[in-house]
Amino acid sequence: MTAGPATITPLGDRALVVHVGDGIGDDVFRRVQAALHRLRAAHPAIVDLVAGYTSVTVHYDPVAIDASNGDAPWATLARQVAEAVSDLDAVDLPAARTVEIPVCYDGALAPDLERVADHAGLSPASVIALHCAATYTVQMIGFTPGFPYLAGLDPRLATPRLSEPRTRVVAGSVGIGGEQTGIYSLATPGGWNIIGSTPLSLFDPAREPPSLLRVGDRVHFTRIDRARYDAMVRR
């Protein structure tokens, strides 16, 4: 895993990709966070920033870039972006938010809990305890709007995805896919092992911001029973 100087490449005529390292790890993730922090105010033409594991995609409005020097808009913006990310290791990051996510691990809400337990050689109760004991970090939002990829899963709970994905996984489902855990933000097909469900809405386009979680957040899962889950869903 390396973390040398950031490199910038165009992605079509409305986006740039800022590569900050190779491989998934804490050092590269910190550089991704630092790039996000710096790029938010790098240029008024920037309309959105999308974090990946090793990069940040900068979406921009080319009409808002002064190209009177004859350069293409992306080249003009790339110089500003390069200056903003020139020394990412020196960035002091703001303190991370901590978000508590209630999860019901009972019955039909946890169709793959037994599978994860069998794979780990643990009881379902131990799986739940380990899943709730960890502190997770939101390393990426993707797949669907608001879906968080969470690092920090206890290695004992790592479980391969289903050989045949389900055609529909309901929003709020909490799953394990390989070495990660995540939460389905919308009802979609999916192959993660579903071990519970949260009554919280991970994505609401009428909310500001629409996504409940953001890159860099710390997440704790807390167990709730079915009665509490149903009461929170009815709110």
C-alpha positions as CSV (number, residue, x, y, z in Angstrom):
1,M,0.0,0.0,0.0
2,T,1.4,3.4,-1.0
3,A,0.4,6.9,-0.4
4,G,2.5,9.2,-2.6
5,P,1.5,12.5,-4.2
6,A,-2.1,12.7,-5.4
7,T,-2.8,12.2,-9.1
8,I,-5.6,13.8,-11.0
9,T,-7.3,12.5,-14.1
10,P,-10.4,13.7,-16.1
11,L,-13.6,11.7,-16.0
12,G,-15.6,12.9,-18.9
13,D,-16.2,16.7,-19.2
14,R,-17.8,17.2,-15.8
15,A,-15.6,15.3,-13.3
16,L,-12.1,14.7,-12.1
17,V,-10.8,11.8,-10.1
18,V,-8.2,12.5,-7.4
19,H,-6.3,9.4,-6.6
20,V,-4.6,9.6,-3.2
21,G,-3.2,6.1,-2.7
22,D,-3.2,2.4,-3.6
23,G,-5.0,-0.3,-1.6
24,I,-7.5,-0.1,1.3
25,G,-6.2,0.9,4.6
26,D,-6.2,3.5,7.4
27,D,-3.5,5.7,6.0
28,V,-5.1,6.0,2.6
29,F,-8.5,6.5,4.1
30,R,-7.2,9.4,6.2
31,R,-5.9,10.9,2.9
32,V,-9.3,10.5,1.3
33,Q,-10.9,12.3,4.3
34,A,-8.2,15.0,4.1
35,A,-8.9,15.5,0.3
36,L,-12.6,15.8,1.0
37,H,-11.9,18.4,3.7
38,R,-9.7,20.5,1.4
39,L,-11.8,20.1,-1.8
40,R,-15.0,21.4,-0.3
41,A,-13.7,25.0,-0.7
42,A,-11.3,24.5,-3.6
43,H,-13.4,26.1,-6.4
44,P,-16.9,27.4,-6.7
45,A,-17.5,25.2,-9.8
46,I,-17.4,22.1,-7.7
47,V,-20.9,20.7,-7.2
48,D,-20.3,17.3,-5.5
49,L,-17.6,15.2,-4.0
50,V,-17.8,11.4,-4.0
51,A,-15.4,9.4,-1.8
52,G,-14.1,6.0,-2.8
53,Y,-11.6,3.8,-1.0
54,T,-8.6,5.3,-2.6
55,S,-9.9,8.4,-4.5
56,V,-12.3,11.3,-4.5
57,T,-14.4,12.1,-7.6
58,V,-14.9,15.8,-8.1
59,H,-18.0,16.7,-10.0
60,Y,-18.1,20.2,-11.4
61,D,-20.0,22.6,-13.6
62,P,-17.7,23.5,-16.6
63,V,-19.7,26.7,-17.3
64,A,-18.6,28.0,-13.9
65,I,-14.9,27.8,-14.8
66,D,-13.1,30.7,-16.3
67,A,-11.3,29.3,-19.3
68,S,-10.3,32.6,-20.9
69,N,-6.7,31.4,-20.9
70,G,-7.6,29.0,-23.6
71,D,-7.3,25.8,-21.5
72,A,-10.0,23.2,-21.2
73,P,-12.2,23.7,-18.1
74,W,-11.0,20.4,-16.6
75,A,-7.3,21.5,-16.9
76,T,-8.0,24.8,-15.3
77,L,-9.9,23.1,-12.4
78,A,-7.2,20.4,-12.1
79,R,-4.6,23.0,-11.2
80,Q,-6.8,24.3,-8.4
81,V,-7.5,20.8,-7.2
82,A,-3.8,19.9,-7.3
83,E,-3.0,22.9,-5.1
84,A,-5.7,21.9,-2.6
85,V,-4.5,18.4,-2.2
86,S,-0.7,19.1,-2.3
87,D,-0.1,18.2,1.3
88,L,-2.8,16.0,2.6
89,D,-0.8,14.6,5.5
90,A,-0.7,18.0,7.1
91,V,-4.5,18.4,7.2
92,D,-6.0,18.5,10.7
93,L,-9.3,16.6,10.4
94,P,-12.3,17.6,12.4
95,A,-13.5,15.2,15.1
96,A,-15.7,12.4,13.7
97,R,-19.4,12.1,14.5
98,T,-20.6,9.1,16.4
99,V,-24.0,7.7,15.3
100,E,-26.0,5.1,17.2
101,I,-27.9,2.7,14.9
102,P,-30.6,0.6,16.7
103,V,-30.9,-2.9,15.2
104,C,-33.4,-5.7,15.7
105,Y,-31.7,-9.1,15.2
106,D,-34.8,-11.1,15.7
107,G,-36.7,-13.7,13.5
108,A,-37.6,-12.7,10.0
109,L,-35.5,-9.6,10.2
110,A,-32.4,-11.7,10.4
111,P,-32.7,-14.5,7.8
112,D,-29.0,-15.2,7.6
113,L,-28.0,-14.9,11.3
114,E,-27.8,-18.7,11.6
115,R,-25.7,-18.9,8.5
116,V,-23.2,-16.3,9.8
117,A,-23.1,-18.1,13.2
118,D,-22.5,-21.5,11.5
119,H,-19.7,-20.1,9.4
120,A,-18.0,-18.5,12.4
121,G,-18.5,-21.5,14.7
122,L,-20.4,-19.3,17.1
123,S,-23.9,-19.0,18.6
124,P,-26.3,-16.5,17.1
125,A,-26.1,-14.6,20.5
126,S,-22.3,-14.4,20.2
127,V,-22.6,-13.0,16.6
128,I,-25.0,-10.3,17.8
129,A,-22.7,-9.5,20.8
130,L,-19.7,-9.2,18.5
131,H,-21.5,-7.1,15.9
132,C,-22.7,-4.7,18.6
133,A,-19.3,-4.5,20.4
134,A,-17.3,-3.0,17.5
135,T,-16.9,0.7,16.5
136,Y,-17.3,1.0,12.8
137,T,-16.1,3.7,10.4
138,V,-18.0,4.8,7.3
139,Q,-15.4,4.5,4.6
140,M,-17.6,4.9,1.6
141,I,-21.2,5.7,0.6
142,G,-22.2,3.8,-2.5
143,F,-24.0,1.0,-4.3
144,T,-27.3,2.9,-3.7
145,P,-27.7,6.4,-2.3
146,G,-27.0,6.4,1.4
147,F,-25.6,2.8,1.6
148,P,-22.6,2.8,4.1
149,Y,-19.7,0.5,3.7
150,L,-18.5,0.1,7.3
151,A,-15.0,-1.0,8.3
152,G,-14.3,-2.5,11.7
153,L,-16.1,-5.8,11.5
154,D,-14.7,-8.4,13.9
155,P,-12.8,-10.8,11.6
156,R,-14.6,-13.8,13.2
157,L,-17.8,-12.5,11.6
158,A,-16.5,-12.2,8.0
159,T,-18.8,-14.3,5.8
160,P,-18.9,-14.8,2.0
161,R,-21.8,-13.2,0.3
162,L,-24.7,-15.4,-0.8
163,S,-24.1,-17.6,-3.9
164,E,-27.4,-16.4,-5.2
165,P,-28.4,-12.8,-4.4
166,R,-31.9,-12.1,-3.3
167,T,-34.1,-10.3,-5.8
168,R,-35.2,-7.9,-3.1
169,V,-33.7,-6.8,0.2
170,V,-35.8,-4.3,2.2
171,A,-34.4,-0.9,3.2
172,G,-32.9,-0.9,6.7
173,S,-31.5,-4.5,6.4
174,V,-28.1,-4.8,8.2
175,G,-25.8,-7.2,6.4
176,I,-22.4,-8.7,6.3
177,G,-20.6,-9.1,3.0
178,G,-17.1,-10.6,3.3
179,E,-15.1,-8.5,5.7
180,Q,-17.5,-5.6,5.9
181,T,-20.9,-4.8,7.3
182,G,-23.4,-2.4,5.8
183,I,-27.0,-1.2,5.8
184,Y,-29.3,-1.3,2.8
185,S,-30.6,2.3,2.3
186,L,-33.2,1.3,-0.3
187,A,-35.1,-1.8,-1.3
188,T,-32.8,-3.5,-3.9
189,P,-31.5,-6.9,-5.0
190,G,-28.5,-7.9,-2.8
191,G,-26.3,-10.8,-1.7
192,W,-25.1,-9.7,1.7
193,N,-25.9,-11.9,4.7
194,I,-28.8,-10.2,6.5
195,I,-28.5,-10.4,10.3
196,G,-30.9,-7.7,11.4
197,S,-32.7,-4.5,10.5
198,T,-32.8,-0.9,11.7
199,P,-36.0,1.2,11.8
200,L,-34.0,4.3,10.8
201,S,-34.1,5.7,7.3
202,L,-30.6,5.7,5.8
203,F,-31.7,7.8,2.8
204,D,-34.5,10.3,2.4
205,P,-34.5,12.7,-0.6
206,A,-36.7,15.1,1.3
207,R,-34.3,15.3,4.2
208,E,-31.3,17.6,4.3
209,P,-28.8,16.1,4.0
210,P,-30.6,13.1,2.4
211,S,-28.0,10.5,3.7
212,L,-28.1,9.7,7.4
213,L,-24.4,8.8,7.4
214,R,-21.4,10.4,5.8
215,V,-17.8,9.3,5.1
216,G,-15.7,9.4,8.3
217,D,-18.6,8.9,10.8
218,R,-18.2,6.4,13.6
219,V,-21.1,3.9,14.0
220,H,-22.2,1.8,16.9
221,F,-25.0,-0.7,16.6
222,T,-27.3,-1.2,19.6
223,R,-29.7,-4.1,19.9
224,I,-33.4,-3.5,20.3
225,D,-36.3,-6.0,20.6
226,R,-39.0,-6.4,18.0
227,A,-41.6,-4.4,20.0
228,R,-39.2,-1.4,20.1
229,Y,-38.4,-1.9,16.4
230,D,-42.1,-1.9,15.4
231,A,-42.8,1.2,17.5
232,M,-40.0,3.1,15.8
233,V,-41.2,2.0,12.4
234,R,-44.7,3.4,13.1
235,R,-43.4,6.8,14.0
